[in-house]
Amino acid sequence: MKRRSVLVALFIASSIYANGISWHTDASKALAEAAKKNTIVMIDAYTDWCGWCKELDKKTYTDAKVIALAKEFVSLKVNPEKGGKNADFLSRYRVEGFPTILFVDAHGALIYVIGGFAGPKEFATKMADVLTIQERYLALAQSYAKGDRKDAAEYLDMLVSRGDITKALSVFNVLSGANVIAKEKRGTYYIAFGSHFGEAKEYAMALPWFEKAEKEYPRTDVGYQGIFFRAITLGNMKKIKECDALLSKVISDKGTSKEWRTRFEGLLKEGQR
């Protein structure tokens, strides 16, 4: 049965699910179940003091269509303020407001985010969108695995957006060898790969990607991003003199835009010490 038919059937039969959404409270168990069922985890990040979180529970999660669609996911509630392994798991997504609803695959790769309260109709629509996105992703992955490179660029974009950098790098290298990645796209990949390694504190692996952005895109936003993040990385590596020299050079460059010069000056003044 096609996905659209499944969704229609779910909407029609939604009255069956009157008992509400079945929520997990253990992230590791939720991910394990998602892996077993080959499905997605819907994570409700909430706090006890959050009024809109309570509205979400009261108005959205009790809706028949939302409940029906939830059967397609593994549902997980996480209150990061309670600490523990659940909070550690959630920290990777840098949730800053509540409620935040995250949709991730069984490996934790981020697929979609709903920030803040959403009413039943909007929420159900977004849930259906997630299923469509995942269906497209799986189709692209399957085609790529079979050697079909027709939509490989789209597959690469999805991998990067999900933070699946290991797979993304593999696809990137294949497409780079075939010289099919547009120049305007390469820079965004450089920054994404460098940022991934920087966040993982693998600074030596991050630097070459930022340097590529700087060298291949001089005096552009991508190039300046490369310099900015390279300076931060050097600071984190305690290479202060090299960091300061890099910033001083770009600040003194008359071709540097006013906006970026201000940002570099602020970074130099702030110091990465």
N, C-alpha and C positions, 0 to 999 in steps of 0.2 A: 504493500500500500504506500502510495506517495505521501510525502510529509504533509502536503496540503490536505489530503484526505484524512490523515490522522488527526490534524488539528480540527477539521470540521466535525469529525466524529467526537472528539473530546468536548467541543462546545455543545454539541447536541446532547451528549450524555453527562453533562456536568452536574446535573442534579444528583447523580449517584454518589458524588464525593461530599456528602454533607458533614463528614467527620472532620474536615479541615486538613491542613497540610501536616504531614508527619515530619517533624524537625529532628535532625541530629544535633547533638551538643558536643560531639567529639570530632575534630577536624580529620584526624588520621583515619577514623572509621568511615567518615563520609567519603573521603577520597578513595578508600579501598572499595567501598560499595560502587562508587562511580566507575572505577576501573573494571570491576566485575560486570557491571551492566553496560559498559561502554557508553556512558552518558556524562552529563555536565552537573557540576555542583553549584547550586544557588546559595550564596552566603549572605545572610542578613547580619550586617555589622551594626550593633545597637548598644545603647547604654541604658541603665535604669532611670536616669534623669531626663532622657530624651522624649519630649512630648510628641514629636512627629513619629517617633518609633512606635509609640503606643497607638497613634492614629493608623499607622500602617497595619499593625496587628488587628485593630478593630474594624477598619473599613476595607482594606485591600486583601489581606490574607484570608478573609472570611467570604470573599466573593467566589461564586460557583465556578466561573470561568478560570479564575486564577488558580483555584484549587485543582481543577481538572488539568490545567497545563503543568502544574507542579508535579504531576505524576510522571512527567517526562524528565524530571530532574531528580537529583538527590539534594534535599534541602538541609541547610546547616545554619544554626544561629550561633553567633559569637559575640560576647561582650568583652572587648579587649581590656576593660578596666578590672576584670577579675583575674588577670594574669594567667600564668600557666602556659602549657603548650599551645593552646588555642590562640592566645594572644601573640605568642611568638610566630605562629603560622600567619596570622593576619598582618603582622608588622611588615611583611615583604611588599604589601600592596599600598602602604603609606596612606591609609585612610585618615582623613583629616576632619570629616564631619559625619554626623549621624542623622538619620540612617543612611548607610551606603550599602547597596546591594551589588555584590560581585558575582559574576558568572565565570567559573574557571573549569578547565578540563581536569581529568583525573590526575594529571601531573602538576596541577597548580597553575598552569599557564592561563593568563587572564584573557578572557574572550570579550567581556562587555561589562559596563558599569552603569548602574542607575544611582545617581547622586541625589539624595533627599527623598522626600515623600512623593509618591505617585499614586493617583487614584486607581481603582480597579480596572477601568477601561484602558488607560494608558499603560498600566503595568502589564496587563495581559498582552497588549500589542508588542511591548518590548520583549516579553518572554518568547513570543512567537518569532520575533526578529532574531533572537539568540539562536533558536533552533535552526532557522534558515542559514545564519552565518556558519554554524557548526556543520550543517549539511554541506555547504559549499566548501568549507575547509577540508572535510573528509574526502570529497570528490577530487579536489586539487591534489591532496596528498597521494591519493590512489593513482591518479594520472601520472604524477611525477615519478612515483615508484615504478611505474610501467615504462618509463623512459619518454613519456610525452612531455615536451618542453613548451608546448603552445601557450599555456597559462602559467608558466613557472614564475614569471615576474609577480603575478598576483599572489601566488603561493608564498613567495619570499616576503612580500609585504605583510601577509597574515602572520607569518612566523615571527617577524620583527615586532609587530604590534602585540603579539602574545608573550613576547619576551623569551621565546624559545630560540636563544641565540646559537646554541650548538647546531641545530638543524639549519638555522638561517645562514650561518657561516658556510656550511657545506653547500647549500644551494647557491649562495652568493659566489663561491669559488667556481662552481660549474658554469654559471651564467657569465662570470667575468671572463673565463677562458673562451667562451663562445662570443664574447664581445657584444652582448645583447642588452646590457644595462645602460639606460640612457644616462648621459653625463649629469643631468640635473638631479638624478636619483642617487647616484653613487655617494655623493656627499652626505646625504641623510643617513645612509647605511654606515658610513664611517663614524659619524657622531653616535649613532645608536650602538654600534659595537664597542666603541671606546667607552661610552657611558656605562655599558653593561659590566665591562671589566673593572672600570673605576669603582662602581658601586660594590663590586665583589672584593675590592681592595687588591686586585691583581694589577697593580699600577704599571708594571713593566709591559704588560700585554695591552694596556689601555693607550699608552703613549703613541705607538706607531699609527693607530687609527686617527688620533687627533692631528698628528703630523701630516698624514695624508690629506686631511681636510684643509689644513693650512696651506700646503704646497700646491694642491690642485685647484684651489678656489681662492686665490689671493684677492684681498680687498672686497670680499663678498661676505654676506651674513654667515654662510657656512664656514668660510675660512676663518672669520673672527670667532665663531663658536669653537673651532678647533684650537685656536690660540687660547681662548678663555679657559677651556677645559684642560688644556695641556698645562697651563699655569697652575691651576688648582691641583692637578695630579702631581706636578713637580713639588708643590708645597706639601702635599700629603706625604711625599717621599722624603721630605726634609731637605730638598735640594733648593734652598732658599735663594742663593746667589743666582742660580740658573733661572729660577722663577722670576726674580726681580729684573734680571737682564732681559728676559723675554718681554715682560710687560713694559719696561722702559723703552725698548726698541719700537714696539707697536704704538706706544703713546707719542713718541717723537716723529713717527711717520706722518708726514703732512697729508697723505692720502687716506688716513684713517678717519672714518666718519665721526662727527661730533658725538653721536649717541654711543658708539662703541668706545671712543676715547674716554668718555665719562665712566663707562662701566669698568674699563681697564684701570683707570685712575683710582676708582673706588676699591678695586681688588688689590691694587698695590698698596694703598693706604691701610686697608684692612689687614693685609698680610696673611699668609698661610703658615703661621708659626705655631 
